[in-house]
Amino acid sequence: MITLIVILLRLPPLVLT
C-alpha cells in the first residue's frame, strides 16, 4: 500500500485547488 502513498505525494498541489 506504500505505492499509493507515494503516488499521492507525487501528485502536484494543483489537485488541492
C-alpha positions, 0 to 999 in steps of 0.5 A, a space after each residue: 500500500 506504500 505505492 499509493 502513498 507515494 503516488 499521492 505525494 507525487 501528485 502536484 498541489 494543483 489537485 488541492 485547488 
